Structures are given as C-alpha cells and as structure tokens.
Amino acid sequence: MPFLKGGNGSLKSESNLIGSGSFGSVYKGVLRSGTAIAVKVFNQQLDASFRSLETECEVLRSLRQRNLVKVITSCSNLDFKALVLEYMPNGSLERYLYSHNYFLDIMQRLRIMIDVACALEYLHHGCSLSVIHCDLKPRNVLLDEDMVAHLSDFGISKMLGDDKCDLYTKTLSTLGYIAPEALIMDVIDANLLTSTGNCLQRELEVVASIKKLALDCCAESLARRTNMKNVVGMLQKTKIKLLECGECSSK
C-alpha cells in the first residue's frame, strides 16, 4: 500500500511515530502524490481496538465539517487494521497548553475554542443522528498549518437516534471544589493580557466571560448546561469584543 512507507522507508518506525494511546499508535506517512498523512494503526492484541475502529468508521463516514479530522480511507486484514487520516502539522492542542516551548495568545485560544465549539455544534445538532464524542480533551484537538482546530478520535463516541430519553451523564472523576467566582476573577496567565487602562479592563471582562461560559458548559444539571448552538454564538460575540480591544490598544 502506498502510504505504508514513511520518510525512512518504514511507516512503523520511531521516527514516524506521532503519538500512541490505549487502542494503538499514529504514524506519519506520505502518499505517492507527496501528500502527508497520519495513519492510525490499531493494536491487534486488543478486542476493544477492533470495536474502536468500527465505531470510528461508522461515525466518520457520514460526517462532513471543516473542524473534524477527515478520514481518507481505512485498511483491514488479518494482520493490519488502520485508518488513514489527514495530517495535522501543528500537532495537538495539548502541546501548546502544557509545554513551556509553545505559546498561544488569547485570540488564538479563542479561535480554537470557536473551532471546537463549531465541531461539537455540528455533531450535536447538524447530523441526522446526533453524535456524542465522549473523549473531548486537548490531545484530541489537532491543529493544521493555519492553526485551525480539528476534532479527532471518535473511537468511543456514541450515536443517538431520535429517542434521546435514555441519555444520561455520568461523572467519571471528581475535581476538588473551587468557588466559581475564584475561577472567574483569577487570570491564570498574565501574558495573555497585552493592553493597559480601559482596554485592559475590557480584556479582563472577555476572559471572565469565557471562564463563566466554561463553567456553564460543565454544569452538573443538564437543564442548566449551555447547548453548543448557544456556545458558538456567545464565543463569536466574545471574539468581536476582543477584536474591539485590539483596535482600542492600537490607537
């Protein structure tokens, strides 16, 4: 198969390894056309990895949205099972959030939030069968050459029919308690804020509104939780406010 060769002649080599997880590993490959791709090779020793492959294929074959990682093809035989995906040269969001070698300013972060929210809005409201991702985390948010975010890894996602009455949320882990007002008022990274005076105050208000929205998205009660259509609209309004802050500081 043309994509089974990496830059050093062997796809499954350490130099081509992009990342690994419980169900397998992801390698960088190159098509004969020269197009870079990511090949997600599933662990043949795990029965769960087969179910993960089947779930991803079932979910992704019917989805078309710019903020979802595109599947080019799939391969399956007795010795090898893989998904061939578009390659994201800037890696995962995890790299930028938890490394001292990378930095995202507040506008870049907001654009990534909007990209992810648009992907989730499509999954929840734009498909004939709603899709619940079930594994949303920075590692599964991938960034292309223009830093546009794409949601990936649908191996444990769920597809819902018209009857959604059996959908429940389950807490898998519990965080230590922290007062909501502490999250809203505390600015974690002062480097994100670049303005002074009135413009600084407006930037602080933008950060506070983003944190409040994040808390609303995590509300334990489904009735109080903000749906993704509203999240996209609120983030777009926040982006306009932030752009106004930039115009203010440039004067």
N, C-alpha and C positions, 0 to 999 in steps of 0.2 A: 504494500500500500504506500502511496507516495508520501504521506505525512509521517510515516514511521521512521524517518531519518531526521535527526537533529543536526545542529551545526557541526558536531564532531562525528557524524555518521551513525550514531545510535541514539534513538529517541530516549530510551530509559537509562540515561546516564546522569550522574550527579550534576554535571554542568548544565543540563537541560531542565533539571528539577525546579519547578516554580514553587510548589507547596505540596503538603500532604495532609490527610485527615483520616478519620476513622474508616472511611469506605475505600480509600485508595490514594493515588498521587496524581498531580497535574504536572505535565511536562510541556516545554516549549518545542514546537516543531515548525517545519517550513514546507509549504506545498510546492509542487513543481513550478507553479507560476511565480514563486518568490514570496507569496503571502504568508506572514507569520500566523501561527495558530496555537491554541492551547489544547492539549489532549489530556482528558481526564480518564486515567486508567483505573479501573475498579479492581479491588482486591478479590481474587478468585477464591480465596480461602473462607470468605465470609458470605453466608447466605443473605445477610442483611444488605450487602453491597449490590446483589442482584435486584433486590426489591427497590433499592435506591435508584439504580439505573432505569428500571421500568417506570418508576414514578417520574423521574426527570423527563424521560422520553414522552410519557403520556401528557405531562403538563406543558412542556415547552413546544411540542409540535403544533399546538393551536394558538400560541401566543405571539403577538407582533406588537412590540412597543420599543421605542428608542432607548429606554433606560433598563431594558432586560438584555442580558448577555445572549447573543444569538448562537443557536446550535447549527453547525454546518452539516454534520452528518453523524451517524453512530455506527459502531462496528461491534459485532458479536459473533464469536465462535467458541469452541470448547476451551481454547487456551487464552483468549484475549477478549475483553469487553471494554469498550471505551466510548466516550463522547468527544467529538471534535468541535471545539468552540472558538469563537473569535478571540483573538489575543488582545489583552489589555496591557499596554506597555508600562503604565504607571503603577501597576500592582494594586494592592488592596488599600482601602481606607485605613486599616489597622496600622500600616506602616507609617502613615502621616500623623496618626493620633498618639502613638506610643513610642515614637523614636525621636531622639534629640537631633537627628540628621535631617529631618524634614519639618516643614512648617506650612500651615495653611492660615491665611488671614481670614478675617471674619466674613468677607464677601465670598471667598472660595468655599468656606464651610456652609454658608447659606445656600449657595448654588448646589452643592452636593445634597443638602437637606431637601431642596426642591426636587432634584432628580430622583432621589429615593422615594419621596412622597408621591411623585407622579407615577412611578413604577407600582407602588402599592395601591394607589387610586385605581389604576388600570386593572390590577389583579382582583381587587375587591368589588369594583363597580363596572368595569368595562368589558368583562368576559361573559360569555354565555353561561359558564359555570364559574362561580367565584373561586379564587384560589387563595388559600391562607399559607403564607410562606413557611412559618413555623421555625425558622432558624435565622432571623434577621440579626446580624451583628456586623461590626466593621470589617471582619475578614471576608465576608460575603458581598461586600460592596467594592466593585472593581472600577478602576479609573482608566479611561482611554488616553490617547495622546493629547487631547484637549482638556483633560481633567473633568470630562463628563462622566458621571457615575452610572454604573450598570449593576443591577442586582443579579446575583448568581446563586447557584447551589440550591436546587429545588428537590433534593433527594428525599426530604421528609415532609414535603408540602402536602396539603390536603385540598382536594377539590370538593366543592359543596354544590348540591343540587338546589332546586327551588325551595325545598323544605329545609330551612336553616334552624329549625327549633331545637335540634339536638346539639347545636354548637355551644360549647362551654369553654371557659378559660380555666387553666389550672396553673397554680403557682409552682414552678419547679425549683425556685430558690428564693430565699428571703434576704433582702438587704437590711442593714442596720438602719434604724429610724433616723431621719433628719428632717427638721421642720421645713416645710415648703418655702417659708419666707427666707430662710437661710440660703436655699438654692437660688432663689430669685434675685436676691440682693448681692450675693457674693460673686465677683468677677474672678474666675479661676486664673486666667492668663491675661495680665495687663497688657502684654504685647499685642493683643488683638485690637486694642483701642488706640487709635492714632491721632485723634482730634483733641482739641482743647476747648474750654469755655462752653458756650451753648451747644456747639457741635458734639462735644464730649458727652454732655448730658443726653443728647438725642441718641448717641451710640449706646450709652448705658441703658436707655429705655428699650432700644432694639434688642440688646442682649437679654434684658429682663423678660421681654415678651416671648423670646424664643424659649427661654427656660420654663416659663409658665405653660407654653404650648406643649413642651416635652412632658411636663407633669400631667397635663390634661390627657395626653396620649397614653399615659401609664396608669390612669385611674383604675382602681380595682373594680369599680362598678361599671358594667358595660353601658348602662344608661348615661353615665357621666363622661364616658370616654369619647373624645372627638373623633369623628369619622374622617377618612382620608380625603374626601372631597373638600371638606372644610379646612383640613390641614394645608392642602395645596393652596387654597385661596388666601389663607392667613399668611403663609410664607411668602407668597407673591407680593402681598401688601407690605410685609416687612422688608422685602428687597427694595421696593420703591422708597421706603423711608431711609434705608441705608444709602441708597444712591443719592438721595437729597442731602444726607450728611456729608457725602463725598464732595458734592457740589459746593456745599457751605464751606468746607475746610479748604477748598482750592481757591476761594475768593480772597 
